[in-house]
Amino acid sequence: HTGGNRAEAAKILGISATTLWRRLKEEAN
């Protein structure tokens, strides 16, 4: 079930990446 773990990791990374982008955009503005 390594694929499932990878999917979960990708989800977590994706969420953190989007939150970081939003914070950076807010700080830029």
PyMOL Python script that loads the backbone (N, CA, C, O; Angstrom):
from pymol import cmd

cmd.read_pdbstr("""\
ATOM      1  N   HIS A   1       0.839  -1.209   0.000  1.00  0.00           N
ATOM      2  CA  HIS A   1       0.000   0.000   0.000  1.00  0.00           C
ATOM      3  C   HIS A   1       0.872   1.256   0.000  1.00  0.00           C
ATOM      4  O   HIS A   1       0.505   2.280   0.577  1.00  0.00           O
ATOM      5  N   THR A   2       2.008   1.163  -0.643  1.00  0.00           N
ATOM      6  CA  THR A   2       2.884   2.343  -0.686  1.00  0.00           C
ATOM      7  C   THR A   2       2.224   3.458  -1.485  1.00  0.00           C
ATOM      8  O   THR A   2       2.377   4.635  -1.159  1.00  0.00           O
ATOM      9  N   GLY A   3       1.487   3.087  -2.534  1.00  0.00           N
ATOM     10  CA  GLY A   3       0.822   4.099  -3.360  1.00  0.00           C
ATOM     11  C   GLY A   3      -0.120   4.948  -2.522  1.00  0.00           C
ATOM     12  O   GLY A   3      -0.170   6.167  -2.684  1.00  0.00           O
ATOM     13  N   GLY A   4      -0.873   4.305  -1.622  1.00  0.00           N
ATOM     14  CA  GLY A   4      -1.796   5.060  -0.776  1.00  0.00           C
ATOM     15  C   GLY A   4      -1.040   6.050   0.093  1.00  0.00           C
ATOM     16  O   GLY A   4      -1.454   7.200   0.242  1.00  0.00           O
ATOM     17  N   ASN A   5       0.074   5.599   0.669  1.00  0.00           N
ATOM     18  CA  ASN A   5       0.862   6.508   1.507  1.00  0.00           C
ATOM     19  C   ASN A   5       1.368   7.679   0.680  1.00  0.00           C
ATOM     20  O   ASN A   5       1.374   8.822   1.138  1.00  0.00           O
ATOM     21  N   ARG A   6       1.794   7.382  -0.550  1.00  0.00           N
ATOM     22  CA  ARG A   6       2.292   8.466  -1.412  1.00  0.00           C
ATOM     23  C   ARG A   6       1.177   9.458  -1.691  1.00  0.00           C
ATOM     24  O   ARG A   6       1.404  10.668  -1.683  1.00  0.00           O
ATOM     25  N   ALA A   7      -0.021   8.958  -1.938  1.00  0.00           N
ATOM     26  CA  ALA A   7      -1.152   9.850  -2.223  1.00  0.00           C
ATOM     27  C   ALA A   7      -1.415  10.752  -1.021  1.00  0.00           C
ATOM     28  O   ALA A   7      -1.649  11.951  -1.175  1.00  0.00           O
ATOM     29  N   GLU A   8      -1.375  10.174   0.167  1.00  0.00           N
ATOM     30  CA  GLU A   8      -1.613  10.980   1.373  1.00  0.00           C
ATOM     31  C   GLU A   8      -0.525  12.031   1.534  1.00  0.00           C
ATOM     32  O   GLU A   8      -0.815  13.183   1.857  1.00  0.00           O
ATOM     33  N   ALA A   9       0.723  11.641   1.311  1.00  0.00           N
ATOM     34  CA  ALA A   9       1.837  12.588   1.431  1.00  0.00           C
ATOM     35  C   ALA A   9       1.668  13.710   0.416  1.00  0.00           C
ATOM     36  O   ALA A   9       1.892  14.878   0.735  1.00  0.00           O
ATOM     37  N   ALA A  10       1.273  13.359  -0.809  1.00  0.00           N
ATOM     38  CA  ALA A  10       1.080  14.371  -1.852  1.00  0.00           C
ATOM     39  C   ALA A  10      -0.019  15.338  -1.432  1.00  0.00           C
ATOM     40  O   ALA A  10       0.093  16.546  -1.640  1.00  0.00           O
ATOM     41  N   LYS A  11      -1.080  14.800  -0.839  1.00  0.00           N
ATOM     42  CA  LYS A  11      -2.180  15.674  -0.394  1.00  0.00           C
ATOM     43  C   LYS A  11      -1.673  16.651   0.654  1.00  0.00           C
ATOM     44  O   LYS A  11      -1.936  17.850   0.571  1.00  0.00           O
ATOM     45  N   ILE A  12      -0.943  16.136   1.646  1.00  0.00           N
ATOM     46  CA  ILE A  12      -0.427  16.998   2.719  1.00  0.00           C
ATOM     47  C   ILE A  12       0.514  18.054   2.132  1.00  0.00           C
ATOM     48  O   ILE A  12       0.430  19.233   2.476  1.00  0.00           O
ATOM     49  N   LEU A  13       1.407  17.616   1.243  1.00  0.00           N
ATOM     50  CA  LEU A  13       2.356  18.557   0.643  1.00  0.00           C
ATOM     51  C   LEU A  13       1.612  19.596  -0.179  1.00  0.00           C
ATOM     52  O   LEU A  13       1.942  20.781  -0.132  1.00  0.00           O
ATOM     53  N   GLY A  14       0.612  19.160  -0.929  1.00  0.00           N
ATOM     54  CA  GLY A  14      -0.165  20.089  -1.756  1.00  0.00           C
ATOM     55  C   GLY A  14      -0.857  21.135  -0.903  1.00  0.00           C
ATOM     56  O   GLY A  14      -0.858  22.319  -1.238  1.00  0.00           O
ATOM     57  N   ILE A  15      -1.452  20.691   0.214  1.00  0.00           N
ATOM     58  CA  ILE A  15      -2.154  21.629   1.091  1.00  0.00           C
ATOM     59  C   ILE A  15      -1.164  22.639   1.665  1.00  0.00           C
ATOM     60  O   ILE A  15      -1.435  23.840   1.672  1.00  0.00           O
ATOM     61  N   SER A  16      -0.014  22.157   2.148  1.00  0.00           N
ATOM     62  CA  SER A  16       0.977  23.060   2.738  1.00  0.00           C
ATOM     63  C   SER A  16       1.497  24.032   1.683  1.00  0.00           C
ATOM     64  O   SER A  16       1.735  25.203   1.979  1.00  0.00           O
ATOM     65  N   ALA A  17       1.672  23.547   0.454  1.00  0.00           N
ATOM     66  CA  ALA A  17       2.179  24.404  -0.622  1.00  0.00           C
ATOM     67  C   ALA A  17       1.178  25.514  -0.914  1.00  0.00           C
ATOM     68  O   ALA A  17       1.566  26.671  -1.076  1.00  0.00           O
ATOM     69  N   THR A  18      -0.109  25.172  -0.985  1.00  0.00           N
ATOM     70  CA  THR A  18      -1.121  26.188  -1.286  1.00  0.00           C
ATOM     71  C   THR A  18      -1.193  27.212  -0.159  1.00  0.00           C
ATOM     72  O   THR A  18      -1.313  28.409  -0.417  1.00  0.00           O
ATOM     73  N   THR A  19      -1.120  26.751   1.082  1.00  0.00           N
ATOM     74  CA  THR A  19      -1.183  27.680   2.207  1.00  0.00           C
ATOM     75  C   THR A  19       0.023  28.616   2.181  1.00  0.00           C
ATOM     76  O   THR A  19      -0.104  29.805   2.471  1.00  0.00           O
ATOM     77  N   LEU A  20       1.192  28.080   1.835  1.00  0.00           N
ATOM     78  CA  LEU A  20       2.394  28.916   1.766  1.00  0.00           C
ATOM     79  C   LEU A  20       2.234  29.962   0.678  1.00  0.00           C
ATOM     80  O   LEU A  20       2.588  31.125   0.874  1.00  0.00           O
ATOM     81  N   TRP A  21       1.697  29.550  -0.480  1.00  0.00           N
ATOM     82  CA  TRP A  21       1.489  30.496  -1.586  1.00  0.00           C
ATOM     83  C   TRP A  21       0.547  31.614  -1.150  1.00  0.00           C
ATOM     84  O   TRP A  21       0.788  32.788  -1.430  1.00  0.00           O
ATOM     85  N   ARG A  22      -0.531  31.234  -0.459  1.00  0.00           N
ATOM     86  CA  ARG A  22      -1.495  32.256  -0.026  1.00  0.00           C
ATOM     87  C   ARG A  22      -0.832  33.233   0.938  1.00  0.00           C
ATOM     88  O   ARG A  22      -1.027  34.444   0.832  1.00  0.00           O
ATOM     89  N   ARG A  23      -0.054  32.710   1.874  1.00  0.00           N
ATOM     90  CA  ARG A  23       0.623  33.593   2.843  1.00  0.00           C
ATOM     91  C   ARG A  23       1.587  34.529   2.120  1.00  0.00           C
ATOM     92  O   ARG A  23       1.656  35.718   2.428  1.00  0.00           O
ATOM     93  N   LEU A  24       2.336  33.981   1.148  1.00  0.00           N
ATOM     94  CA  LEU A  24       3.294  34.805   0.411  1.00  0.00           C
ATOM     95  C   LEU A  24       2.561  35.892  -0.363  1.00  0.00           C
ATOM     96  O   LEU A  24       3.003  37.041  -0.400  1.00  0.00           O
ATOM     97  N   LYS A  25       1.443  35.530  -0.981  1.00  0.00           N
ATOM     98  CA  LYS A  25       0.681  36.519  -1.751  1.00  0.00           C
ATOM     99  C   LYS A  25       0.160  37.612  -0.830  1.00  0.00           C
ATOM    100  O   LYS A  25       0.220  38.793  -1.169  1.00  0.00           O
ATOM    101  N   GLU A  26      -0.353  37.222   0.334  1.00  0.00           N
ATOM    102  CA  GLU A  26      -0.877  38.216   1.276  1.00  0.00           C
ATOM    103  C   GLU A  26       0.237  39.151   1.737  1.00  0.00           C
ATOM    104  O   GLU A  26       0.038  40.362   1.833  1.00  0.00           O
ATOM    105  N   GLU A  27       1.412  38.582   2.023  1.00  0.00           N
ATOM    106  CA  GLU A  27       2.533  39.410   2.478  1.00  0.00           C
ATOM    107  C   GLU A  27       2.987  40.346   1.361  1.00  0.00           C
ATOM    108  O   GLU A  27       3.348  41.495   1.619  1.00  0.00           O
ATOM    109  N   ALA A  28       2.967  39.854   0.112  1.00  0.00           N
ATOM    110  CA  ALA A  28       3.392  40.675  -1.028  1.00  0.00           C
ATOM    111  C   ALA A  28       2.460  41.876  -1.181  1.00  0.00           C
ATOM    112  O   ALA A  28       2.905  42.988  -1.464  1.00  0.00           O
ATOM    113  N   ASN A  29       1.162  41.636  -0.991  1.00  0.00           N
ATOM    114  CA  ASN A  29       0.191  42.723  -1.132  1.00  0.00           C
ATOM    115  C   ASN A  29       0.299  43.658   0.074  1.00  0.00           C
ATOM    116  O   ASN A  29      -0.432  44.645   0.158  1.00  0.00           O
TER     117      ASN A  29
END
""", "prot")
cmd.dss("prot")
cmd.show_as("cartoon", "prot")
cmd.util.cbc("prot")
cmd.orient("prot")
